[in-house]
Amino acid sequence: MTQGGAARRTVLGAAVLAAGGAIAAGPAGSAAAAESGRGGGAGGYRDLPVPTVIGHRGSSGYRPEHTLGSYQLALDLGADVVEQDLVPTKDGHLVCRHENEIGGTTDVADHPAFASRRTTKSVDGVSVTGWFTEDFTLAELKTLRAKERIPAVRQRNTLYDGRWAVPTFEEVLRWADREGKRRGKRVWLHVETKHPSYFRSLGLALEEPLARLLRRYGRDGRGAAVFLQSFEPSSIQRLSRLVSAPRVVLLSAANTRPWDFEVAKDPRTVADLVKPEGLKWIASFAQGIGPTLDLIVPRDADGRLGTPTTLVKDAHARGLVLHPYTARNENSFLPAEYRKGTDPAAYGDAFGAFRRYFELGIDGIFTDNPDTGLLAAEAFRPGRGVN
């Protein structure tokens, strides 16, 4: 890895550990839960450092996404929160993948025994061809190995292809407990239900098994060290009836509609949800929103940042925190004015882009590069001063 070197990563990690809160007791107030660093107890999301740095799919700028290696590195680089996306297996286990199609993130294509399972499905109205988690048992899925999703942009990440299996969410919860105990602070997670309406239609609902796991590991309370997130508001509403952990509604492009709205014939679009009335509705069952960065500062036809919207102010007026997505170091993802050179895989002025977003008062940000995000955020945290 070339981003800043081991010495800086050690310093940044230590800084975040120093800034973190004390370990809190589990749902029953047990000493065992406190000693393990489990997610329950006092010290809620308002106590996190602001801006909060959320490791997007772990540290996916440096390791294949949604692997224990990616999650571990995110913590080591100083991420305040680490993200997981959840999809089910055929036998109902929740596993961590950005999508249920796994041809791009595992070596499934190299397994002749699974060749016949390649198929085409309609997922949230989009035709997708490949291999799908819901067609595999957990035992079968565990024979696969994870690989880099975008090797053309992140060729160095391919060095780690095959090193890790696809983790279950329960394995992640156990990992977080171990790390919490080792570090002396709670490990925060940001957990997304993927395509919940689609999976419910298959008899593989996500919310109930997720809630059971959260209760089992003491992450179901109001002060739990976990955010629950989804692009489908109805999934967050369902989770609000099952657990008290903080919840976030994710918001895509303004002209899109959440898939559960499509299913329910709800005419509202994301543009409606980011209006004051829409935000008031979200605040009735969630504590935050996770908008795409373009909803905060739109890009023009040339890819440059335009005039900021009022979304930050409007969301804060309704008591909602904002965790927009996703900040990355590579030119291909940066606004045009922050790109350097013509190589899409080269790093641009990521710090300049972070600074622009943090100046608008967002509460946190998803990033593939937690060390970059943390160094940028330090200047905006109370007592640090803005450089």
N, C-alpha and C positions, 0 to 999 in steps of 0.2 A: 504493500500500500504506500502511496506517495503523498496522501493528503495530510501534511503537517508533521508526520513522523511520530514515533513512539513516545518521545519525551513530551510533546505537547498533548497527546492523547491522555497520558498519565496525569498531567497537571489539570486538564479539563475535567477528567473523571473525578479527581479528588475534589475539585471545586464544587461540582454538583453534589457529591456525597456530603460535603460540608453544609450545603444549602438545604438539604433535605430535612424532613420532619422526623420525629421519633416514631418508633414502631408502635402500632396501636393494637389493642387486643381484638380477638376475633368476635363473632357474633354472640358468643356466650360469655365474653369477657375473660376467656381462659388465658392463663399464663403461657400455655403451649402455643397458642395462636400468636401471642405477642412475640415470643422468642423466635418463631419461625419467620417473622416478617410477612405474615399473611395479610390479605387485603382488607379485612374488616376493621371496625373500630373508628376512633375519632381521627380528625385531621383530614378533611374532605378536599375536593378538587380546588376550592378557593385558596388552599394553602400551597398549591404548586407554584414554582417560580413562574413569573410572567415577564416576557413571552415564554410559554411552555414549548419545549422542543420535543416533538413526537417522532420517533423513529419509524418511518414509513415502511411497513412490511419488514421491520427490523432495521438493518443498515444496508438496504438493497443497492446503494451506490457502490458497495464494496464486496458484497457476498450475495449468492443466489437468494432471492427473496423467500420469506416464510420458511426459513430453516432455523434450527436451534443455533447454528453458527451465526446467522444474520442477527438473531435476537440478542445473542450474547455480545456480539461486537457493538451493537447499538448501546447497550448498557455500559460497556467498557469505554465507549467514546463519550459518554456523559448524557445520553438521552434521558429526559425526564419521564417519558412514557414510551412504551413499545407497542406497536400495532399488530393485531392478528385479524385476518379475514377467515370466516368459517364457512365451510361447505360440508355436507354429509356424505358418508359412505353408504353403500347398499344396505349394510346392516346397522345403520343409524348412529355411527360414531361421528363426532365432529372433528374435522381435520383442518389444518391451516393451509389454504391455497387462496390466491387472489380470485381465481375462477374455478368452476367445476370442470372445465376443459383443461386437461393436464398434459396435452401433447407438447406444449411450449415450455413447460416448467419441470418436466420429469423425463426420464429415459424410456417411457412406456413404449415408444415406437421401436425400441431395440429388443423388445420381448416378443418373440414369435408366438408365444402362448396367448398373447392378448391381441394379436392382429385382427381377429374377427370382431373385436369389440369397437373398432373404429366405426363411427356412425355420424349421422347428421341429425341435429336436434334444433328445435326452436326454443331459445332461451330468452325470455322477456321480449318476444317478438323478433328476435334476430336469429338467422340461420347460422349455426355453428357446426363445423365438422371436426371431429377428433375423438378423444377418449375422455370419459366423464366419470367423476368420482362416484356418482350414484350407481354406476354399473360395476363397481368393485367392492368386495368386502375389505375390511380393514387389513386382514391378513394378506390379501392380494396386493393392496396398495403399499404395504410395508416391504414388498419385494422390489419396489421401484426406488430410484435415487433422484434427488433434485438436481436441477441444472439452471444455468443463467437464462432468463427470459428474453433479454435483448442483447445478444452477443455482439451484434454489429456496433453497438454503442459502447458496450462494457466488455470488451474482449478480455480484459484482465480478470474479470469475474469468472470466466470459464475455467481458470485454474482450479476452481473449487467445485466444478461439476462432479457429481458422484460422491461427494464427501458426506452428505447428510441425507437421511430419509425424510419423508413427509411426516411432520409431527402431528400428533393429535392435540386437541386443545387441552385435554387433561394432562398430557405430558408438559405442555407449556405452563400450566398452573403449578405443577410440581417443580418445574425449573424456577419459576418466579418465587415460590416459597423458599427454595434452597438459596437463591441469590439474595432474597430479602434477609434471611438469617445470616448469611455470610457478610453482607454489606452493612447490616445493622439499620436498615431502613426498608420501607415497603417498596416493592417493585410495581409500578403502575402499568396497566395494560389498557389498550384502546381496541375494543373487540367489535368487529362488524359482522352482521348477518348478511350473507350474500344471497340475492335472488330468493328472498323468503317466500313470496307468493308462489313462485315456480316450484320450490321444494315442497311446500305445503300441499300443492296439487298432486304431488307424487306420494303423499303419505309420509314425507320425511321432514316434518316441521322442525325448524331450528330453535325456536324460542324456548320451548319446554325443556328439551335436553340441556340447552345452555343454562337455563335457570337452575336446573338440578345441579349442574357442575359448580355454578357460582355459590350455591348454598353449601355444597359439600366442602368447598375450599374457603368459606368465609368471605366471599366477595359479593354478597347480595344486599348489604345494607347501604344506608344513605351515605355513610362515610367510607364505603369500600374503595379500594385503590384500583378502580376500573371504570372506564367509560364504555357504554354500550352504544353502538352506532349502526345506522342503516340508511340506505337511500329510499327505503319504503317507510313512510311515517307510521303505517299501521303496524309494522313490526315493532317499532319503538313503543307504540301504544300498548301492544300486547305485553311487551317486556315490563312496562310500567305497572301492570297488574300482577306480575309474577315476582318482581324484585324491586328494591328501592335504590339500586345503584344509579349513579348519574348517567343521563342519556343524551345523545346527540343525534340530530337529524342531518344527514348528509344531503347536499344540494348540488345538482349537476348544472348544466348550461340552462340559461334563462328560458329558452324556448322548448325545453323538454318537460315531460310529465313523469312523475314516479310511476313505476310499473303497476303498483297496487292501485293507483288512480286510474290507470288504463283499464284494469280489470273491473274496477267498481264503477266505471263510467263517470268518474269525477272529472269535470272539465278543467280544473285548476292546473296551471303550469308552475314551474319553479319561479317564474316571474311574479306570479300571484303570491307565492309563499314568502318571498323576500320583501313584500310590501308590509307596512305596519300591521295590517289586519292579519296577514298570514303569519307573521312573527308572533303576534299575540296568541294565535291558535297553537303554534308550535310550543310556546312557553307554557301552555296548559298541561303538557305531558312530558316535556323535555327541558333540560338545563342548558342546552347549547345547540349550535348549528356548525356544520362542517361544509362550508361552501367552497366551490372551486374558486381559485384566486381571481379568475376573470369576473366573478360576481362582485368582487371588491374593487378591482381596477381593470376595466375592460381593455382589451388590446385592439388596436386599429388594424386596418387592412395590411399594413406593413409589419405587424407583429410587435409594435411599440406600445408601451403603456399609455393609456389615455387619461381621462378625468375620473377620479375615484367616485364611486357611488356613495350613497348615504347608508349603506348596509351596516357598517360597523356601529355608527351612531344609533341607528334604528334598533339593531339587535340588543345593544347595551341598554337602551331605554326600556326594553322588555325583560331585562335581567338575564339575558342569554350570553354565554361566552361564545367566542368564535375561534374555531380551529380549522382554518382553511387548508386546502391541499393544492398542489404538492410542489415544494421547492426542491430543485435539483441543480447540480453544479454544471452539467453539460450544456454546451451551446444550443443543442437541438431542443432543449426545454426552456431556455431562458427567454425573456422578452428581448426583442431585437437590439435595443440600445445597450444591453449588457453582454452581448456576444463578443467574443474575441477571435478574430481570424475566420476561416471558412470551414474548418474541420468540425462537423456536427458533434463528434465525440469528445472534442477538446473542452477543457474547462473555460468558462467565461468569467465575467465579474459577478460571481454568485453573491459576494458580500454586498455589492451595490444593490442587487435585487432584494436581498433580505432586508437591508436598511429601508428600502422604499416601502415594503409591506409593514415592517414594524413601526415606522413613523405614523401609520394610520391607526394604530392602537389595537391591533388584533391581539387576542389573548394567547395564541399559540399557533404552531404551524407544523404540518406534516412535511418531513424532509427525508430524502434518500440518503442524506449526508449529515448525520447528527453532529459530527464534530464541527463542520462548517456552520450549521445552524446555532450551535451553542456559543461559538465564538462571536457570531453576529448578535445573538441575543444578550450576551453579557453587557454590552454597552447600553441596553435599554432596561436592564433590571434595576430596581430601586437601589440607590446608593452607588451605582456604578457610573452614572453620568453618560451622556451621549457624546461620542467623539465626532 
